[in-house]
Amino acid sequence: MKFYRTLKPIKAISFDLDDTLYSNRPVMVATERAMLGYFQQLLSPLLAGKTVTFDRHFWQSHRTAAVEQNPEIRHDVTALRLATYQLGIASLGVKKEQAKSLAEQAMAHFLAIRSNFSVPTSSIELLQQLREHVPVVAISNGNVDTQAIGLKDQFDHIYHAGNGLKMKPAGDLFEQAAQDLAIACEHILHVGDCGRADILGALRAGCQAAWLSCYDVGKPLKVLPHIELSDVTELAGLAPHLSS
């Protein structure tokens, strides 16, 4: 654990989920590969002999169109993916209602695969240990099913971007957590892997920030956090100094 800034009293801790409490990159690579095969099987009967590969290049233009139609949808990754699927399927000549039904079916399949993994026991034990001292919440831009991965009961609150709350680095999620906990942002330590979404976002919101560097997938740092962690379990060392 490296310290770059003086810590104020920590009265609550918030965690990013993906690539913070577990490694998410292998999960997403496997999920996208599985969805490619899923769409080939689901949609090939609708192609009338045409050959289409349902990879990210196919979906990209439809994702762009979804954001152009509704710019705020970019803050809700589930809604954006669903709209992308629906526009892409409709582009094959499928009627609107059928495209909507197939997109919803595909979205449910994506979420099930995307959340089909186990969180390291060490992460769960860390949350339990910290929660003995202060409230612990999750703040995520993503859409992992915390119930499916066994994390839902490990947090006092769980916040996902969407439903009117903008993605990090916007302050919405941090401010909502502070309001619900009745704790000032300056006394919340946010832990995450992304230099932009997590560290810059937390600091802009007035929170303290701990950067997890081990997964090397987030945006690089543009501003120093309070703490740098090479492993999230290093936070256990702060437990004796926590007070709600």
VEXLUM-685202 format. One record per residue (C-alpha): x, z, y; residue in three letters. Coordinates in steps of 0.5 Angstrom, whole numbers, plus 2048, in hexadecimal, padded with zeros to 3 digits. Example, Ala and Ser with C-alpha at 12.3 -4.5 7.8 and 13.67 -1.06 7.14 Angstrom:
2
8198107F7Ala 81B80E7FESer 
//
This chain:
244
800800800Met 8037FE807Lys 80080180DPhe 8007FD814Tyr 7FC801818Arg 7FA808819Thr 7F480A815Leu 7EE80D818Lys 7EA812814Pro 7E680E80EIle 7DF81080DLys 7DD80A809Ala 7E0804805Ile 7DD7FD805Ser 7E07F8800Phe 7E07F17FFAsp 7DE7EF7F8Leu 7E17E87F6Asp 7E97E87F5Asp 7E97EF7F7Thr 7E67F37F2Leu 7E77EE7EDTyr 7EA7E77EDSer 7E57E27EEAsn 7E97DB7EEArg 7E97DA7E7Pro 7E17DC7E6Val 7E07D77ECMet 7E47D17E8Val 7E17D37E2Ala 7DA7D37E5Thr 7DB7CC7E9Glu 7DD7C97E2Arg 7D77CB7DEAla 7D27C97E4Met 7D57C27E3Leu 7D37C27DCGly 7CD7C57DETyr 7CB7C07E3Phe 7CD7BA7DEGln 7C87BC7D9Gln 7C37BE7DELeu 7C37B87E2Leu 7C67B27DESer 7BF7B17DBPro 7BC7AF7E2Leu 7C27AA7E4Leu 7BF7A47E1Ala 7C67A27DEGly 7CA7A37E4Lys 7D07A77E3Thr 7D17AD7E8Val 7D67B37E8Thr 7D37B97EBPhe 7D97BC7EDAsp 7DB7BF7F4Arg 7DC7B87F7His 7D57B77F5Phe 7D27BD7F8Trp 7D67BD7FFGln 7D27B8803Ser 7CB7BC801His 7CE7C3803Arg 7D07C0809Thr 7C97BD80AAla 7C67C4808Ala 7CA7C780EVal 7C97C2813Glu 7C17C3812Gln 7C27CA812Asn 7C97CD815Pro 7C77D4814Glu 7C77D380CIle 7CE7D380CArg 7CE7DB80CHis 7CA7DB806Asp 7CE7D8800Val 7C87D87FBThr 7C37D5800Ala 7C87CF802Leu 7CA7CE7FAArg 7C37CD7F9Leu 7C17C97FEAla 7C87C57FCThr 7C57C47F5Tyr 7BE7C27F8Gln 7C17BD7FCLeu 7C67BA7F7Gly 7C07B97F2Ile 7BB7B67F6Ala 7C17B17F8Ser 7C07AE7F1Leu 7B97AC7F2Gly 7B67B37F0Val 7AF7B57F3Lys 7AF7BB7F8Lys 7AC7C07F3Glu 7B07BE7EDGln 7B67BE7F1Ala 7B47C57F4Lys 7B37C87EDSer 7B97C57EALeu 7BD7C87EFAla 7BA7CF7EEGlu 7BC7CE7E7Gln 7C37CC7E8Ala 7C47D27EDMet 7C17D77E8Ala 7C67D47E3His 7CC7D47E8Phe 7CB7DB7EALeu 7CB7DE7E3Ala 7D17DA7E1Ile 7D47DC7E8Arg 7D37E47E6Ser 7D57E47DFAsn 7DB7E87DFPhe 7DD7EF7DFSer 7E07F37E4Val 7E77F67E3Pro 7E67FE7E1Thr 7EB8007E6Ser 7E77FD7EBSer 7E08017E9Ile 7E48077E8Glu 7E78067EFLeu 7E08057F2Leu 7DE80C7EFGln 7E48107F1Gln 7E380E7F8Leu 7DC80F7F8Arg 7DD8167F7Glu 7E08177FEHis 7DC811802Val 7D780C802Pro 7D98067FFVal 7D57FF800Val 7D67F87FFAla 7D77F2804Ile 7D77EB801Ser 7D67E4804Asn 7D57E27FCGly 7CF7E27F7Asn 7D27E67F1Val 7CC7EA7EEAsp 7CF7F17EEThr 7CA7F37E9Gln 7CC7EE7E4Ala 7D47F07E5Ile 7D27F87E5Gly 7D47F97ECLeu 7CD7FA7EFLys 7CD8027EDAsp 7D48037F0Gln 7D28027F7Phe 7CE8067FCAsp 7CC7FF800His 7CD7F87FEIle 7CD7F2803Tyr 7CD7EB802His 7CD7E6808Ala 7C77E2809Gly 7C07E480BAsn 7C17E4812Gly 7C87E8811Leu 7CE7E3813Lys 7D47E280EMet 7DB7E6810Lys 7DF7E6814Pro 7D87E6818Ala 7D77EE819Gly 7D07EE817Asp 7D17F1810Leu 7D67F6812Phe 7D17F8818Glu 7CB7F8813Gln 7D07FD80EAla 7D2801814Ala 7CA802816Gln 7C880480FAsp 7CD80980ELeu 7CD80C815Ala 7D480B816Ile 7D880881BAla 7DC802819Cys 7E280581BGlu 7E280A816His 7E0804810Ile 7E680180CLeu 7E47FA80AHis 7E87F8804Val 7E97F0803Gly 7ED7EA801Asp 7EC7E5806Cys 7F07E680DGly 7EA7E3811Arg 7E47E580EAla 7E67EC80CAsp 7EC7EE810Ile 7EA7EA817Leu 7E37EC816Gly 7E47F3814Ala 7E87F481ALeu 7E47F081FArg 7DE7F481DAla 7E27FB81FGly 7E37FD817Cys 7EA7FE814Gln 7ED7F980FAla 7F07F9809Ala 7F37F2806Trp 7F47F17FFLeu 7F97EC7FESer 7FA7EB7F6Cys 7F57E67F5Tyr 7F87E17FAAsp 7F17DD7FBVal 7EE7DF802Gly 7F07DD809Lys 7F77DF80BPro 7F87E5810Leu 7F77E3818Lys 7F77EB81AVal 7FA7F1816Leu 7F67F5812Pro 7F67FD812His 7F97FD80BIle 7FB7F7806Glu 7FA7F87FELeu 7FD7F57F9Ser 7F87F87F4Asp 7F17FA7F6Val 7F28017F2Thr 7F78037F7Glu 7F18057FBLeu 7F180B7F6Ala 7F780E7FAGly 7F280F800Leu 7ED8137FDAla 7F081A7FEPro 7EF818806His 7E8815806Leu 7E3819809Ser 7DB81880ASer 
//
